[in-house]
Each structure stands twice: as structure tokens, then as C-alpha cells.
């Protein structure tokens, strides 16, 4: 059944439209048993019926050599054929536009198709009588007398002929559209599901693009700062400068292959993201010296579970930028992951905690954290969460929770 809010006179989406023949789109693009569907179908099949009626009338006229009779027989047969193909659909369309309850509507529409078959039989018999009367006037009588049915062969033949006639009447009167009518609700449900999936896919693609753009913006700034540090260390502390270069090379080896891979901005594992964060933190330890202490907690069984790319490094960078760098003393940064049970479901919790400068006003409203929230919403909807809180003076915890997916084979 079409959705109540969708107008019956408006063309359907291509994946919802259905009918008797896939190649006829003139009427099938409308809701089954709607007014546009019914009259367009009548035009299509009624034209064929008129052609058949005119052909039969012409053959009659040639046989009896009477133009007037040919015209009358043509009109009678054409009218009978139009009633046969149009009465049922038109009557069903009348009932469908009444906006009755679904169960009642289904019953009356099936009844309308049956009435169309009856009207088709009546009109066909009338046209036959018109033709037989003309033939009788010329001395040709139809041999309609029933033969005895004692012969089994004759009985079977008559039953087959009757079945064939009923099938043709059922098809011509719109009965073949009933399956499409009853399956309309299923097609609408599939259409809505497909639209939702396409919407989610588009949002995910947009979020992946935002991730790539964000990384393209962050990486040059990060590289420039690191190279500037190396330049100042070359003369003052050559050994530390060499360590910085080695750490930078290790970080680039961890990040660039993933970013350049075909699926680098859409697929990743938690282990890969931890490796990127570890190389970044190692570089920061060289830059900040003894002021930075790092702890990584990643259970082996969680290394291969899927995890959104570039989100974790944003949290770590945020901890360094707002927590470690502004604080003069020693700062501990802990990056941890664990599996938890929440509401009867297995979930993955990843956290970044630091005891640096603490939360400041507006700290949770930056572009990076807003992008993280957008990524989680686009990928997981309401099943993911992210919060930034201050657990104690100077101790900030960034924690995100997502559904725990099975590790990739």
C-alpha cells in the first residue's frame, strides 16, 4: 500500500512503480488502481481492443458485402473490448480514491475486478448477439447448440476452453495487477530502506571527505612545527635533532600508507590507529622531553577490531595541545581501550586522559571535537557516544564509545 501522504495522482519512484508489463511505463509509473493508472491503462489496451473490433467488423463487412453492417459490428465489438479492459480498473480506481481503511479497500478492489470481468462477459455477449443477428439475416446461423458431454474428451476440451477464457478475462479486466497492488506496501518499505541507506552512505562519504580535508589541514601545520624544532636543535642539540627526525620518519611511515590507501579514509583497525598515535606521542616526547610521560593500554584481542580512522589521533593531539603544552610541569597522557557490556550489548570504549592544564572555557567546542561528533553520528547514529569531562583539577578525560564489531579475518 502506498503511504497515505503520497498523492495517488503523482508518478511513483521508479523502484516502487510496478504493473503488468515492465516495458509499459505509460501507466505503470502511477499507483496501481489510481485514476491516472486506470485511464492510461484503458487507453493502452483499449486501443488494442478497438483495433481488434475494427478488424473483426471489416472482415464481417467483406464477407456480407455491407458497409453499414461492418461499421455497426466494428462499433459494437470495440465498445465491448473497451468495457472489458476498462470497467474493472476504473471501478477499482473509484474505490481506491475513497481513502477507506486498508482491509475494506482490498476487499472492494478485488470485488471491482470481478465486477469488471462480469461486465466484460456481458458486453462481449451483447456484441456477439449483434453480429449473430446480422449473420442470421443473411442465412448464416451460429451453431451454439451444446454437444453432449458424455464423451470424456469433449468434456475435458470444454473445461480447458472455459479455463482459457476465464484466464483471458481475468488478465484483460485488470486481475493481473492485483499482485502488484498487494505488494505495494513491501515495495514502499524497500524504497524507504534504500533511501535511508543512500542517505547514510552519502553522509558517510561526506564525513570521510571532511576527515581527509581535516588531515590535509593539520598535517602541514604539524610538519612545519616539527621541522622548525629540528632547525633550532641542529646547532644546539644535534643528537636530539637526529632523534626528532627519526621519530618524524616513523610517524610518517605509520600514517602516510594508510592515508594513501584506497580505503584509507573509510576503513581501519584499532591497532592501526594506536600505532599512529604511538608514533605521534613518541615524536612529542622528544620535543617536550621529560615533561611528557605516555602510557598505552591496548588488549591484544582488540587490535584487529574495526575503528573509525583519524578520530583517535585528534583526541591525542587535543590532549597535547590543550593539556601538555600549556603546563610547565610533567604531564601524564594515557591512551586506553577496553571492551565493556552496556545494556546487554558488547561495546568498545576508547579514552584519552591527561593531567595537564585542565579544561578551559570553550575547549569542547573546537573544530576537531565537533568533527569527531559528526563522524560518530554519521557512522553509528545514536549507538555511539563521546564526552569530554574533567575528573579532577587538571585531569581531563576524553572518552568515546562505539559498537564492538568482530575483528576482520
C-alpha positions as CSV (number, residue, x, y, z in Angstrom):
1,X,0.0,0.0,0.0
2,X,1.3,3.4,-0.8
3,X,1.9,5.8,2.0
4,X,-1.2,7.8,2.9
5,X,0.8,11.1,2.4
6,X,1.8,10.2,-1.1
7,X,-0.7,11.5,-3.7
8,X,-2.3,8.9,-5.9
9,X,-2.1,11.1,-9.0
10,X,1.7,11.6,-8.7
11,X,4.2,9.4,-10.5
12,X,5.9,6.8,-8.2
13,X,9.6,6.5,-7.7
14,X,11.0,4.0,-10.2
15,X,11.7,1.3,-7.6
16,X,8.2,1.5,-6.3
17,X,6.3,1.5,-9.6
18,X,5.1,-1.9,-10.7
19,X,2.5,-3.3,-13.0
20,X,1.6,-6.0,-15.5
21,X,4.4,-5.4,-18.0
22,X,7.8,-4.0,-17.2
23,X,8.2,-2.3,-20.6
24,X,5.0,-0.3,-20.4
25,X,5.8,2.8,-18.4
26,X,3.0,5.0,-19.7
27,X,0.6,3.9,-16.9
28,X,2.8,1.7,-14.7
29,X,4.6,4.7,-13.2
30,X,1.5,5.6,-11.3
31,X,0.0,3.9,-8.2
32,X,-1.9,0.7,-9.1
33,X,-5.7,1.3,-9.4
34,X,-5.3,5.1,-9.2
35,X,-7.1,7.3,-11.7
36,X,-4.0,8.1,-13.8
37,X,-3.1,4.4,-13.8
38,X,-6.7,3.3,-14.7
39,X,-7.4,5.6,-17.6
40,X,-3.9,5.3,-19.1
41,X,-4.2,1.5,-19.0
42,X,-7.6,1.8,-20.6
43,X,-6.1,3.9,-23.4
44,X,-3.2,1.4,-24.0
45,X,-5.3,-1.8,-24.0
46,X,-8.5,-0.1,-25.2
47,X,-6.6,0.9,-28.4
48,X,-5.7,-2.7,-29.0
49,X,-9.3,-3.6,-28.4
50,X,-10.6,-1.0,-30.9
51,X,-8.1,-2.3,-33.5
52,X,-9.4,-5.9,-32.9
53,X,-13.1,-4.7,-33.1
54,X,-12.5,-2.8,-36.3
55,X,-10.7,-5.7,-37.9
56,X,-13.5,-8.1,-37.0
57,X,-16.1,-5.6,-38.3
58,X,-14.2,-5.2,-41.5
59,X,-14.0,-8.9,-42.0
60,X,-17.7,-9.2,-41.5
61,X,-18.4,-6.4,-43.9
62,X,-16.2,-8.0,-46.6
63,X,-18.0,-11.3,-46.0
64,X,-21.6,-10.0,-46.4
65,X,-20.5,-7.1,-48.6
66,X,-22.3,-4.5,-46.5
67,X,-20.5,-1.3,-45.3
68,X,-23.2,-0.4,-42.8
69,X,-23.1,-3.7,-41.0
70,X,-19.3,-3.5,-40.9
71,X,-19.5,-0.2,-39.1
72,X,-22.1,-1.4,-36.6
73,X,-20.2,-4.6,-35.8
74,X,-16.9,-2.6,-35.5
75,X,-18.5,-0.2,-33.0
76,X,-20.2,-3.0,-31.0
77,X,-17.0,-5.1,-30.7
78,X,-14.8,-2.1,-30.0
79,X,-17.2,-0.9,-27.2
80,X,-17.3,-4.4,-25.7
81,X,-13.5,-4.6,-25.7
82,X,-13.2,-1.2,-24.0
83,X,-15.6,-2.2,-21.3
84,X,-13.7,-5.5,-20.9
85,X,-10.3,-3.8,-20.3
86,X,-11.5,-0.6,-18.6
87,X,-14.6,-1.3,-16.4
88,X,-12.7,-3.2,-13.7
89,X,-9.7,-0.8,-13.3
90,X,-12.0,2.2,-13.4
91,X,-14.3,0.8,-10.8
92,X,-11.3,-0.2,-8.6
93,X,-9.8,3.4,-9.0
94,X,-13.1,4.8,-7.8
95,X,-13.0,2.8,-4.6
96,X,-9.3,3.4,-4.0
97,X,-9.7,7.2,-4.1
98,X,-12.3,6.9,-1.3
99,X,-9.5,6.6,1.3
100,X,-11.2,3.7,3.1
101,X,-9.5,1.5,5.7
102,X,-6.9,-0.8,4.1
103,X,-8.8,-4.1,4.7
104,X,-12.0,-2.7,3.3
105,X,-10.3,-1.2,0.3
106,X,-8.6,-4.5,-0.6
107,X,-12.0,-6.3,-0.5
108,X,-13.8,-3.8,-2.6
109,X,-10.9,-3.6,-5.2
110,X,-10.9,-7.4,-5.6
111,X,-14.7,-7.1,-6.0
112,X,-14.3,-4.3,-8.5
113,X,-12.0,-6.5,-10.7
114,X,-14.6,-9.4,-10.5
115,X,-17.4,-6.9,-11.5
116,X,-15.2,-5.9,-14.4
117,X,-15.0,-9.5,-15.6
118,X,-18.8,-9.8,-15.3
119,X,-19.3,-6.6,-17.2
120,X,-16.8,-7.7,-19.8
121,X,-18.6,-11.0,-20.3
122,X,-22.0,-9.2,-20.6
123,X,-20.6,-6.7,-23.2
124,X,-18.9,-9.5,-25.1
125,X,-22.2,-11.5,-25.3
126,X,-24.0,-8.4,-26.5
127,X,-21.5,-7.8,-29.3
128,X,-21.8,-11.4,-30.3
129,X,-25.5,-11.2,-30.4
130,X,-25.3,-8.1,-32.7
131,X,-23.0,-10.0,-35.0
132,X,-25.2,-13.2,-34.9
133,X,-28.3,-11.2,-35.8
134,X,-26.7,-9.8,-38.9
135,X,-25.4,-13.2,-39.9
136,X,-28.9,-14.7,-39.3
137,X,-30.4,-12.1,-41.6
138,X,-28.1,-13.4,-44.3
139,X,-29.0,-17.0,-43.7
140,X,-25.9,-17.9,-41.6
141,X,-26.8,-19.2,-38.1
142,X,-24.3,-19.8,-35.3
143,X,-24.2,-23.4,-34.2
144,X,-24.2,-22.7,-30.5
145,X,-26.1,-25.8,-29.5
146,X,-24.3,-27.6,-26.8
147,X,-23.0,-31.0,-27.6
148,X,-23.4,-34.0,-25.2
149,X,-20.8,-34.2,-22.6
150,X,-20.8,-37.9,-22.2
151,X,-17.6,-38.1,-24.3
152,X,-14.7,-37.5,-21.8
153,X,-12.6,-35.9,-24.4
154,X,-15.2,-33.3,-25.3
155,X,-15.8,-32.6,-21.6
156,X,-12.1,-32.0,-20.9
157,X,-11.8,-29.9,-24.0
158,X,-14.7,-27.7,-22.9
159,X,-13.2,-27.3,-19.4
160,X,-9.9,-26.2,-21.0
161,X,-11.6,-23.8,-23.3
162,X,-13.5,-22.3,-20.3
163,X,-10.4,-22.0,-18.2
164,X,-8.6,-20.3,-21.1
165,X,-11.5,-17.9,-21.5
166,X,-11.6,-17.1,-17.7
167,X,-7.8,-16.5,-17.6
168,X,-8.0,-14.1,-20.6
169,X,-10.9,-12.3,-19.0
170,X,-9.0,-12.1,-15.7
171,X,-5.9,-10.6,-17.4
172,X,-7.9,-8.2,-19.6
173,X,-10.0,-6.9,-16.7
174,X,-7.0,-5.9,-14.6
175,X,-6.7,-9.0,-12.4
176,X,-3.0,-9.3,-13.2
177,X,-2.5,-6.0,-11.4
178,X,-3.7,-7.4,-8.1
179,X,-0.3,-8.9,-7.1
180,X,1.3,-5.5,-7.7
181,X,-1.4,-3.9,-5.7
182,X,-1.0,-6.2,-2.7
183,X,2.8,-6.0,-2.8
184,X,2.9,-2.2,-2.9
185,X,3.5,-1.8,0.8
186,X,6.5,-4.1,0.6
187,X,7.9,-2.0,-2.3
188,X,7.4,1.2,-0.3
189,X,9.2,-0.3,2.7
190,X,12.1,-1.4,0.5
191,X,12.2,2.1,-1.1
192,X,12.3,3.8,2.3
193,X,15.1,1.5,3.4
194,X,17.1,2.1,0.2
195,X,16.7,5.9,0.6
196,X,17.8,5.7,4.2
197,X,20.9,3.6,3.2
198,X,21.7,6.0,0.4
199,X,21.4,8.9,2.8
200,X,23.6,7.2,5.4
201,X,26.1,6.4,2.6
202,X,26.1,10.0,1.4
203,X,26.7,11.2,5.0
204,X,29.5,8.7,5.5
205,X,31.1,9.8,2.2
206,X,30.8,13.4,3.2
207,X,32.3,12.7,6.6
208,X,35.2,10.8,5.1
209,X,35.8,13.7,2.8
210,X,35.8,16.0,5.8
211,X,38.3,13.8,7.5
212,X,40.6,13.9,4.5
213,X,40.4,17.7,4.3
214,X,40.9,18.0,8.1
215,X,44.0,15.8,7.8
216,X,45.3,17.8,4.9
217,X,44.9,20.9,7.0
218,X,46.5,19.5,10.2
219,X,49.5,17.6,8.7
220,X,51.3,20.7,7.1
221,X,51.0,22.7,10.4
222,X,52.3,19.7,12.3
223,X,55.2,19.2,9.9
224,X,56.1,22.9,9.9
225,X,56.3,23.0,13.7
226,X,58.4,19.8,13.8
227,X,60.8,21.0,11.1
228,X,61.1,24.3,12.9
229,X,62.1,22.4,16.1
230,X,64.6,20.4,14.2
231,X,66.1,23.5,12.7
232,X,66.6,25.0,16.2
233,X,68.1,21.8,17.5
234,X,70.6,21.3,14.7
235,X,73.1,23.7,16.3
236,X,72.1,23.5,19.9
237,X,71.5,19.7,20.3
238,X,72.3,17.7,17.2
239,X,71.6,14.3,18.8
240,X,68.1,15.4,19.8
241,X,67.6,16.8,16.3
242,X,68.5,13.4,14.8
243,X,66.1,11.7,17.2
244,X,63.3,14.1,16.2
245,X,63.9,13.3,12.5
246,X,63.9,9.6,13.2
247,X,60.6,9.9,15.2
248,X,59.1,12.0,12.4
249,X,60.1,9.4,9.8
250,X,58.5,6.7,11.9
251,X,55.3,8.7,12.3
252,X,55.1,9.4,8.6
253,X,55.6,5.6,7.9
254,X,52.7,4.9,10.2
255,X,50.3,7.5,8.7
256,X,51.0,8.1,5.0
257,X,50.4,4.5,3.8
258,X,47.1,4.4,5.5
259,X,46.1,7.8,4.1
260,X,47.1,7.0,0.6
261,X,45.5,3.5,0.6
262,X,42.3,3.2,-1.4
263,X,40.2,2.6,1.7
264,X,42.4,4.7,4.0
265,X,39.7,7.2,4.9
266,X,36.9,4.7,5.3
267,X,38.4,1.5,7.0
268,X,40.8,1.0,9.7
269,X,41.5,-1.1,12.8
270,X,42.1,0.0,16.4
271,X,45.6,-1.4,16.3
272,X,46.5,0.8,13.3
273,X,45.1,3.9,15.0
274,X,47.0,3.1,18.2
275,X,50.2,2.8,16.1
276,X,49.6,6.2,14.5
277,X,49.0,7.7,18.0
278,X,52.1,6.0,19.4
279,X,54.4,7.3,16.7
280,X,53.0,10.8,17.2
281,X,53.4,10.7,21.0
282,X,57.0,9.4,20.6
283,X,57.7,12.5,18.5
284,X,56.1,14.7,21.1
285,X,58.2,13.0,23.9
286,X,61.4,14.1,22.0
287,X,60.0,17.6,21.6
288,X,58.8,18.0,25.2
289,X,61.5,16.0,26.8
290,X,61.0,14.6,30.3
291,X,57.8,16.7,30.7
292,X,55.7,14.1,28.8
293,X,55.0,10.6,30.0
294,X,52.9,8.3,27.9
295,X,51.1,5.1,28.7
296,X,49.3,2.9,26.1
297,X,46.8,0.2,27.1
298,X,45.5,-1.9,24.1
299,X,44.5,-5.5,24.8
300,X,45.7,-7.9,22.1
301,X,42.2,-9.2,21.3
302,X,41.1,-5.6,20.3
303,X,43.9,-4.9,17.9
304,X,42.0,-6.1,14.8
305,X,38.6,-4.7,15.6
306,X,37.3,-2.1,13.1
307,X,37.7,1.5,14.3
308,X,37.0,4.9,12.5
309,X,40.2,6.4,11.2
310,X,41.8,9.7,12.3
311,X,39.5,10.1,15.3
312,X,41.8,8.8,17.9
313,X,44.8,10.9,16.8
314,X,42.6,14.0,17.0
315,X,41.9,13.3,20.7
316,X,45.6,12.7,21.3
317,X,46.6,15.9,19.6
318,X,43.9,17.7,21.6
319,X,45.5,16.4,24.8
320,X,49.0,17.5,23.8
321,X,47.8,20.9,22.6
322,X,45.5,21.9,25.4
323,X,46.9,19.7,28.2
324,X,50.6,19.0,27.9
325,X,52.0,22.1,26.1
326,X,50.4,24.8,28.3
327,X,51.5,23.1,31.6
328,X,55.1,23.8,32.8
329,X,55.5,20.5,34.8
330,X,55.3,16.8,34.0
331,X,52.2,15.6,32.2
332,X,50.9,12.0,32.0
333,X,48.9,11.0,28.9
334,X,47.1,7.7,28.9
335,X,45.6,6.1,25.8
336,X,43.4,3.1,26.7
337,X,40.9,0.8,25.1
338,X,38.6,-1.9,26.6
339,X,35.5,-3.9,25.8
340,X,32.5,-3.3,28.0
341,X,29.0,-4.6,28.5
342,X,26.4,-1.8,28.2
343,X,22.7,-2.6,28.1
344,X,23.3,-6.2,27.2
345,X,25.5,-5.3,24.2
346,X,29.3,-5.5,23.8
347,X,30.8,-2.1,23.2
348,X,34.2,-0.6,22.6
349,X,35.4,2.2,24.9
350,X,38.5,4.2,24.0
351,X,39.7,7.0,26.2
352,X,42.5,9.6,26.2
353,X,43.3,11.0,29.7
354,X,45.8,13.7,30.7
355,X,46.6,15.6,33.8
356,X,47.7,18.8,32.0
357,X,46.3,22.3,32.1
358,X,42.7,21.1,32.5
359,X,39.5,22.1,30.8
360,X,39.1,25.7,29.8
361,X,36.0,27.5,28.6
362,X,35.1,26.6,25.0
363,X,37.6,23.8,24.9
364,X,35.0,21.2,23.9
365,X,33.6,23.3,21.1
366,X,36.6,23.3,18.7
367,X,36.5,22.1,15.1
368,X,38.3,18.9,15.8
369,X,36.0,17.7,18.5
370,X,32.9,18.8,16.5
371,X,34.2,16.8,13.6
372,X,34.6,13.7,15.9
373,X,31.0,14.0,17.0
374,X,29.8,14.4,13.4
375,X,31.8,11.3,12.4
376,X,30.3,9.2,15.1
377,X,26.8,10.4,14.3
378,X,27.3,9.6,10.6
379,X,28.8,6.2,11.1
380,X,26.9,4.9,14.1
381,X,23.9,7.2,14.7
382,X,22.7,7.1,18.3
383,X,24.6,3.9,19.1
384,X,27.9,5.9,19.6
385,X,28.7,8.5,22.3
386,X,31.5,10.9,23.0
387,X,32.1,13.0,26.1
388,X,34.8,15.3,27.4
389,X,35.0,15.8,31.1
390,X,37.2,17.0,34.0
391,X,37.6,14.2,36.6
392,X,39.8,16.2,39.0
393,X,41.5,19.6,38.9
394,X,43.8,19.5,35.8
395,X,42.8,15.9,34.8
396,X,40.8,15.7,31.5
397,X,39.2,12.6,30.2
398,X,38.0,12.3,26.5
399,X,36.0,9.1,26.0
400,X,34.2,7.7,23.0
401,X,32.1,4.5,22.9
402,X,31.0,2.6,19.8
403,X,29.5,-0.8,19.0
404,X,32.1,-3.5,19.2
405,X,32.4,-5.2,15.8
406,X,34.0,-8.6,15.2
407,X,37.7,-8.4,14.1
408,X,38.3,-8.7,10.3
409,X,39.5,-12.0,9.2
